Amino acid sequence: MGKFSKIKKSKRISSSIEEKINLLNKELVKTGMLSEITNSTSGVYTVVDYTEPEAAVAPTLSIVPDTTGITGDSFTQPTYGGVEGDNSTWDNGWSSNDYLKNPNELAGETNIPIVASVPDSPYDSGGAGIALYYGYFGTSVGYAAANGGYKQILVGSISGGTENPDSPTARSPLQGGYYGGLTDAQYAYAVGFWRTYRALVNKYGPDNLPGKSVKVWVPYNRFHHFQSGGEFASWTGGPKKSNVSGSFILQNAFIITEPNKYTSDPGSPYQPGYTTVLFSTNLGDPNYYPGPIPSKIGNKWGLSAEAYNQLIAGYGLRPDGNMGFSKLGDKVRGNDGKIYELVPRPGYGYNQWVPVKGASQPTKVDDKLAASYPTDTALDKLIKDTKPGPGSGFRGLYDMQGYPIDPKTGRRLKGA
């Protein structure tokens, strides 16, 4: 007989393996990972609330209010102290683009541009507007910087118009591209600027763009500007100034006054529906009974049909977590803050609490369970401990508002 056959026929259990299994079971019990599976009625009685799904809401875009009049007919650009005939004012004059911004808080932000702009410039912060400048070749396009200067983004073409940064050769100097020296961020911004600008040109036409002429500081370029006022040192073409950034002359630019928009409401994503358990208990709970209240309570108290119907309309747990008598049509604010109404569930012989918004359509709330009722044990105790009748001191049944009701009629007692 081979060794394998001997091992197979062996009935001895390895003590080391058995010890390891016992040790594992003990550890699983300690951590709660090992438990006996038993039949249970826990959670059989459950009151739930279903929240309907919410459709996605798109963001709302609103026009930035014009607080400076830049889009109006009577706008006058502020000079911030600059006077064209007084060279002592030139260094500090025309030093801001605040006339293009709304200073008020809109959706948590201030100084949002009033006119169409391309945000997130990689060059500086605070720029606003889309400005056209004709002092170089063709049409240069850029924006009014926060310091009142002009920042070129799109290069004017020698043949007229504006060079397209979105063309396949735009970043290739050997193929006539003018945007090859830009970083990736600067190039991406130029492409976005181009597309925004062209969208406005397509909307209004190249000769009908709405706008205003404004003064901006432009870097002096002898090739382009000499004919307008000579050398910079003896410049006669208007205000000029020099600083660590270079030499500048005050020039006219055309600001497109297409109204800017901001996100006044971010909207909301789609929210799926979900079910919330308001209350849960088991079959052994003596305070709850899944059927109607037995007629013996009506006989015991001599209730009229109306009073008995009101009683069986709903004695049990209400959405607010309290036990009590409820009649059809009663409304109670639940623990979740919603208003619930007691309505019949057609074809089932019992009533149910449903959110008010769904009360008129009870067939759409099939997952709402009937109000819970007291068991026979609880009823027997109720009947034994209460003896209605004149002189007994017992005030009878109570309605949802806590007022005593006449057991004969089911109506509130007079004076209650």
Residue, then its C-alpha position, 0 to 999 in steps of 0.5 A: m500500500g502506497k503512502f498516499s493510500k495510507i494517508k487517505k484512509s487515516k481518520r485522525i485529525s491533525s491536532s495542530i489544524e484543529e487548534k488553529i481552526n478553534l483559534l480562528n473562530k474565537e478571533l472571528v467572534k471577538t471581531g463580530m465577523l462570526s455570528e449565527i444566522t437565525n430567523s428574525t422578524s426584526g424590521v418587519y414593521t417599517v415606515v419609510d419615506y421616498t424622496e423623488p429624484e431631482a432633475a439636473v438644473a443647468p447653470t443660469l447666466s446673467i448679464v453683468p450690470d453696467t455700473t459705469g455706463i460703458t455700454g451706454d451712449s453717454f459714457t465718458q472715460p475717467t482719466y484718473g487725474g490725467v490731463e492731456g495738456d499737462n505733462s505733470t499728470w501723465d505719469n499717473g493718469w489713465s492708470s486703471n481699467d476700473y471703468l470696465k468692471n462692476p465693483n459689486e459682489l456678484a455670485g461671490e466675486t467682485n470686479i467682474p468685467i462689464v463687457a465681453s472678456v477672456p478670463d485667466s490671462p497668463y500674463d497678468s491679472g485684472g485685464a478686461g475687455i476685448a480691445l482692437y488697436y490699429g497702430y501696428f500692422g493690420t488689426s491687433v487684438g488684446y485687452a485693457a490691462a489693470n494699469g490702463g495699458y494695452k496688452q496685445i494677444l492677437v498679432g495684426s497681419i501685414s496684409g490686413g486683419t489679424e493673424n489666426p493662432d488656430s491655424p496649423t502653421a501658427r507656431s512655426p516661424l519657418q512657415g510664417g507663423y507669428y505665435g511660435g515664441l509663446t509658451d503652451a499656456q500663452y498659446a492656449y490663451a491666444v487660441g481662446f481669445w481668437r475664438t471669442y473675438r471671431a464669435l463676436v465678428n461673426k455675430y455682428g460683422p467686422d464693420n458693425l461691432p458695438g464698442k467705444s474708443v478709449k485711451v490706453w498706454v501702448p509701448y512706443n515702437r519707432f517703426h510704427h509710431f514715428q510718423s505719428g509724432g517723431e522720436f519718443a524723446s521729442w514725441t509730439g503725438g500726445p501724452k507719454k511716459s517712461n518707467v522700468s517697463g519701457s516707454f509708452i504713448l497714449q493711444n486710442a483703442f476700440i473696446i467691444t461693448e458686448p455685455n459680459k455674462y456671469t453664472s448667477d446660479p450654478g444649477s445642480p446635478y441630477q439627484p437620484g431618488y432614495t428611501t429613508v427609513l423613518f421607523s422600524t420594529n419587529l413582530g414581537d413588539p406588543n405596541y403594534y398590530p398589523g391589522p384593524i382594531p377589533s370591533k370589541i372596543g367599539n362594543k365595549w364603549g358603545l361607539s357609534a359607527e362614525a366614532y368607530n370609523q374615526l377610531i380605526a382610521g389610524y391609531g398607532l405610530r404617527p410620522d412625528g414618532n408619537m402614538g395617537f389616534s388619527k382620522l383620515g385627512d389629518k396632517v402631521r409634521g414628520n421627524d424629517g420635517k415633511i408634512y404627512e397626511l393620513v389617506p386610505r389605500p384603495g383596495y387594501g382595507y387600511n390607511q397610510w401616511v403619505p407626504v402631502k405632495g402625494a396625498s392626492q395620488p395614493t397609488k403612487v406611494d406603494d412603498k408607504l406602509a399602513a399606520s401601525y395598530p395596537t395588539d390585542t394585549a395593548l387593546d385589552k389593557l386599554i379597555k380594562d383601564t378605561k371606563p367611559g361614562p357619566g361621572s367616571g372622570f374619564r374624558g373619552l377619546y382624543d383627536m389629533q389635536g389633543y381634544p376629547i371627543d364624544p365616543k357616541t358621535g366621534r365629534r369634539l366635546k362641547g367646550a373642548 
